[in-house]
């Protein structure tokens, strides 16, 4: 599956966006052969397991022009890079503590000509100012730890239909994690309802924690 999978769910992409999404396949294959950031068996499922998976966040909240988004523990650039392609008027800051992963991110960012996205080798503790509307992340840590790391980085200024907070791509039905928060504090959006027809999403969700 390639770009058709993305355009089926996001039919209003510009030619430029379609070119950028298409270019991800060759770039990730090339760099993954040098620096393994995606499992070898998973690279053939790039668009389902990584690109469209990242874009599930865009079905939960539509980022407004001028918004600032932090991708915490971005790994090889997910969910930040696909979201940055989808939202060219939004500023994305990708951070990860592992230098080789950030190298891949920067090579992909440069390779597809993203100008609204920067990647840095940095830990959440090193970021000082609360300037982000949302923190996005994928399976980095439990929600309790994510909240500890990143809630202080979220601005109080509201500009979205969904209040500022954390949007995490995680497994579905996280009872243990839910128990760490007051009832109703975490909202779960099953991805099988967002993008039906893919076995990979059966146990995946976007988990939202309001600031």
The 8 nearest C-alpha neighbors of each residue, nearest first, counted from 0:
[[1, 4, 46, 3, 2, 44, 47, 45],
 [2, 0, 3, 4, 46, 21, 5, 24],
 [1, 3, 5, 4, 21, 6, 20, 17],
 [4, 2, 6, 5, 1, 7, 0, 8],
 [3, 5, 2, 7, 6, 1, 0, 8],
 [4, 6, 2, 3, 7, 8, 9, 51],
 [7, 5, 9, 10, 3, 8, 4, 2],
 [6, 8, 4, 5, 9, 10, 3, 2],
 [7, 9, 6, 5, 10, 4, 194, 3],
 [8, 10, 6, 11, 7, 5, 12, 4],
 [11, 9, 6, 12, 7, 8, 5, 13],
 [12, 10, 9, 13, 6, 8, 14, 7],
 [11, 13, 10, 16, 17, 9, 14, 6],
 [12, 14, 16, 15, 17, 11, 18, 10],
 [13, 15, 17, 16, 18, 12, 19, 11],
 [14, 16, 18, 13, 17, 19, 12, 20],
 [17, 15, 19, 13, 18, 14, 12, 84],
 [16, 18, 14, 20, 19, 15, 21, 13],
 [19, 17, 15, 21, 16, 20, 22, 14],
 [20, 18, 16, 22, 21, 17, 111, 15],
 [19, 21, 17, 23, 22, 18, 16, 2],
 [22, 20, 18, 19, 23, 2, 17, 24],
 [21, 23, 19, 20, 24, 25, 18, 26],
 [24, 22, 26, 20, 21, 25, 27, 19],
 [23, 25, 27, 22, 26, 28, 21, 45],
 [24, 26, 28, 27, 23, 22, 29, 21],
 [27, 25, 23, 29, 28, 24, 30, 107],
 [26, 28, 30, 29, 24, 31, 25, 23],
 [29, 27, 25, 31, 26, 30, 24, 32],
 [30, 28, 26, 27, 32, 31, 25, 33],
 [31, 29, 33, 27, 32, 28, 34, 26],
 [30, 32, 35, 34, 28, 33, 27, 29],
 [31, 33, 30, 29, 34, 28, 35, 27],
 [34, 32, 30, 31, 35, 29, 28, 36],
 [35, 33, 31, 30, 32, 36, 99, 103],
 [34, 36, 31, 37, 32, 33, 38, 30],
 [35, 37, 75, 31, 34, 100, 38, 74],
 [38, 36, 35, 42, 39, 41, 31, 75],
 [37, 39, 41, 40, 42, 36, 35, 31],
 [40, 38, 41, 42, 37, 35, 31, 43],
 [41, 39, 38, 42, 43, 44, 37, 45],
 [42, 40, 38, 44, 39, 43, 37, 45],
 [41, 43, 45, 44, 39, 40, 37, 38],
 [44, 42, 41, 45, 40, 39, 46, 0],
 [45, 43, 41, 42, 47, 46, 48, 0],
 [44, 46, 42, 49, 48, 43, 47, 50],
 [45, 47, 50, 44, 49, 51, 48, 1],
 [48, 46, 51, 44, 45, 49, 50, 52],
 [49, 47, 45, 52, 44, 46, 50, 51],
 [48, 50, 52, 45, 46, 47, 51, 53],
 [51, 49, 46, 53, 52, 81, 47, 45],
 [52, 50, 54, 53, 47, 46, 49, 55],
 [51, 53, 49, 50, 54, 55, 48, 47],
 [54, 52, 78, 50, 51, 55, 49, 77],
 [53, 55, 51, 56, 57, 52, 82, 50],
 [54, 56, 58, 57, 53, 52, 51, 190],
 [55, 57, 54, 59, 58, 53, 60, 205],
 [56, 58, 54, 60, 55, 59, 61, 82],
 [59, 57, 55, 56, 60, 61, 193, 54],
 [58, 60, 56, 57, 55, 61, 188, 205],
 [61, 59, 57, 58, 62, 161, 56, 160],
 [60, 62, 57, 63, 58, 59, 159, 160],
 [63, 61, 60, 66, 64, 159, 89, 86],
 [62, 64, 66, 65, 61, 159, 89, 158],
 [63, 65, 88, 89, 66, 62, 86, 87],
 [66, 64, 89, 88, 63, 67, 90, 62],
 [65, 67, 89, 64, 63, 90, 132, 62],
 [68, 66, 90, 131, 132, 91, 89, 65],
 [67, 69, 91, 133, 131, 134, 132, 90],
 [68, 70, 134, 92, 91, 71, 93, 135],
 [71, 69, 93, 135, 136, 73, 79, 134],
 [70, 72, 136, 73, 94, 69, 135, 93],
 [73, 71, 95, 74, 94, 139, 70, 136],
 [72, 74, 76, 77, 71, 70, 95, 93],
 [75, 73, 76, 100, 72, 95, 77, 36],
 [74, 76, 100, 36, 104, 77, 73, 103],
 [77, 75, 73, 104, 80, 74, 79, 78],
 [78, 76, 79, 73, 80, 75, 53, 74],
 [77, 79, 53, 80, 81, 76, 82, 136],
 [80, 78, 77, 82, 76, 70, 81, 83],
 [79, 81, 83, 76, 82, 77, 78, 84],
 [82, 80, 84, 83, 79, 50, 78, 85],
 [83, 81, 85, 79, 84, 80, 86, 54],
 [84, 82, 80, 86, 85, 81, 87, 79],
 [85, 83, 81, 82, 86, 87, 16, 80],
 [84, 86, 82, 83, 87, 81, 16, 12],
 [85, 87, 83, 88, 89, 84, 82, 62],
 [86, 88, 89, 84, 83, 85, 115, 90],
 [89, 87, 64, 86, 65, 90, 115, 63],
 [88, 90, 65, 66, 64, 86, 87, 67],
 [91, 89, 67, 115, 116, 66, 68, 65],
 [92, 90, 116, 68, 69, 67, 115, 83],
 [91, 93, 69, 117, 116, 118, 70, 68],
 [94, 92, 118, 70, 73, 69, 117, 119],
 [95, 93, 119, 121, 71, 72, 118, 120],
 [94, 96, 72, 120, 121, 97, 73, 122],
 [95, 97, 120, 121, 122, 98, 94, 72],
 [98, 96, 95, 100, 99, 120, 101, 74],
 [97, 99, 101, 100, 120, 102, 96, 95],
 [100, 98, 102, 101, 97, 103, 34, 36],
 [101, 99, 103, 102, 75, 98, 74, 97],
 [100, 102, 104, 98, 103, 99, 120, 118],
 [103, 101, 99, 105, 100, 104, 106, 98],
 [102, 104, 106, 100, 101, 105, 107, 75],
 [105, 103, 101, 107, 76, 102, 106, 75],
 [104, 106, 108, 102, 107, 103, 109, 118],
 [105, 107, 103, 109, 108, 104, 110, 102],
 [106, 108, 110, 104, 109, 105, 103, 111],
 [109, 107, 105, 113, 106, 110, 111, 112],
 [110, 108, 112, 106, 107, 111, 105, 113],
 [109, 111, 107, 108, 112, 106, 26, 113],
 [112, 110, 19, 109, 108, 113, 107, 22],
 [113, 111, 109, 110, 108, 114, 19, 107],
 [112, 114, 108, 115, 111, 116, 109, 84],
 [113, 115, 116, 112, 108, 117, 87, 109],
 [116, 114, 90, 113, 91, 87, 89, 83],
 [115, 117, 91, 114, 92, 90, 113, 83],
 [116, 118, 92, 93, 91, 119, 115, 105],
 [119, 117, 93, 94, 92, 101, 105, 104],
 [120, 118, 94, 121, 101, 93, 95, 117],
 [119, 121, 96, 95, 98, 94, 101, 97],
 [120, 122, 96, 94, 95, 119, 125, 123],
 [121, 123, 124, 125, 96, 95, 94, 120],
 [122, 124, 125, 126, 148, 121, 149, 71],
 [125, 123, 122, 126, 148, 127, 121, 149],
 [124, 126, 123, 122, 127, 121, 128, 120],
 [127, 125, 123, 124, 128, 122, 152, 121],
 [126, 128, 125, 129, 152, 124, 123, 151],
 [127, 129, 130, 152, 126, 151, 153, 131],
 [152, 130, 128, 153, 154, 151, 131, 127],
 [129, 131, 154, 128, 153, 152, 132, 67],
 [132, 130, 153, 67, 68, 133, 154, 129],
 [131, 133, 163, 67, 153, 154, 68, 66],
 [134, 132, 164, 68, 131, 163, 165, 135],
 [133, 135, 69, 165, 68, 70, 166, 164],
 [136, 134, 166, 70, 167, 165, 69, 133],
 [137, 135, 167, 71, 70, 168, 72, 139],
 [136, 138, 168, 139, 167, 169, 78, 77],
 [139, 137, 169, 140, 168, 136, 167, 141],
 [138, 140, 137, 72, 136, 141, 71, 145],
 [141, 139, 138, 145, 144, 142, 143, 137],
 [140, 142, 144, 143, 145, 176, 139, 138],
 [143, 141, 145, 144, 146, 176, 140, 167],
 [142, 144, 146, 141, 145, 147, 179, 176],
 [143, 145, 147, 146, 142, 141, 148, 140],
 [146, 144, 142, 148, 147, 143, 149, 140],
 [145, 147, 150, 143, 149, 144, 148, 142],
 [148, 146, 144, 145, 149, 143, 150, 151],
 [149, 147, 145, 146, 123, 144, 150, 124],
 [148, 150, 152, 146, 151, 147, 145, 123],
 [149, 151, 146, 152, 153, 147, 148, 210],
 [150, 152, 149, 153, 129, 148, 147, 154],
 [129, 153, 151, 149, 150, 128, 130, 131],
 [154, 152, 131, 129, 150, 151, 132, 130],
 [153, 155, 129, 130, 156, 131, 132, 152],
 [156, 154, 157, 153, 163, 210, 132, 129],
 [155, 157, 154, 158, 132, 163, 153, 130],
 [156, 158, 159, 155, 162, 163, 132, 154],
 [157, 159, 156, 160, 63, 162, 66, 132],
 [160, 158, 161, 157, 162, 63, 62, 163],
 [159, 161, 162, 158, 60, 61, 157, 163],
 [160, 162, 159, 60, 163, 59, 209, 158],
 [163, 161, 159, 209, 160, 157, 164, 210],
 [164, 162, 132, 133, 210, 209, 157, 161],
 [163, 165, 209, 210, 133, 208, 162, 134],
 [164, 166, 134, 208, 207, 133, 135, 167],
 [167, 165, 207, 135, 206, 134, 205, 136],
 [166, 168, 136, 206, 205, 137, 135, 169],
 [169, 167, 137, 205, 204, 138, 136, 206],
 [170, 168, 138, 204, 203, 167, 205, 137],
 [171, 169, 203, 202, 204, 172, 173, 168],
 [170, 172, 202, 203, 204, 173, 169, 189],
 [173, 171, 174, 170, 187, 202, 177, 204],
 [172, 174, 176, 175, 171, 177, 170, 169],
 [173, 175, 177, 176, 172, 178, 171, 179],
 [174, 176, 178, 177, 173, 179, 172, 141],
 [177, 175, 178, 173, 174, 179, 142, 141],
 [178, 176, 174, 179, 175, 180, 173, 185],
 [177, 179, 175, 176, 180, 174, 181, 182],
 [180, 178, 177, 176, 143, 181, 175, 142],
 [181, 179, 178, 177, 184, 182, 185, 176],
 [182, 180, 184, 183, 179, 178, 177, 185],
 [183, 181, 184, 180, 185, 177, 178, 179],
 [182, 184, 185, 181, 186, 180, 177, 208],
 [185, 183, 181, 182, 180, 208, 186, 209],
 [186, 184, 208, 183, 207, 187, 206, 177],
 [185, 187, 207, 206, 184, 208, 188, 183],
 [186, 188, 206, 205, 204, 189, 207, 185],
 [187, 189, 205, 204, 190, 206, 186, 59],
 [190, 188, 204, 191, 192, 203, 187, 205],
 [189, 191, 193, 204, 192, 200, 203, 194],
 [190, 192, 195, 200, 201, 194, 189, 193],
 [193, 191, 190, 195, 189, 194, 188, 200],
 [194, 192, 190, 191, 195, 55, 189, 58],
 [193, 195, 191, 192, 190, 196, 197, 200],
 [196, 194, 191, 192, 197, 193, 190, 200],
 [195, 197, 198, 194, 191, 200, 201, 199],
 [198, 196, 199, 200, 195, 191, 201, 194],
 [197, 199, 201, 200, 196, 191, 202, 195],
 [198, 200, 197, 201, 48, 202, 203, 47],
 [201, 199, 203, 191, 198, 202, 190, 197],
 [202, 200, 191, 198, 199, 203, 190, 197],
 [201, 203, 171, 200, 170, 204, 199, 189],
 [204, 202, 170, 200, 171, 190, 201, 169],
 [205, 203, 189, 190, 171, 188, 169, 170],
 [204, 206, 168, 188, 167, 187, 169, 166],
 [205, 207, 187, 167, 166, 186, 204, 188],
 [208, 206, 166, 186, 165, 185, 187, 205],
 [207, 209, 185, 165, 164, 184, 210, 186],
 [210, 208, 164, 163, 162, 207, 165, 184],
 [209, 164, 163, 150, 208, 153, 162, 165]]
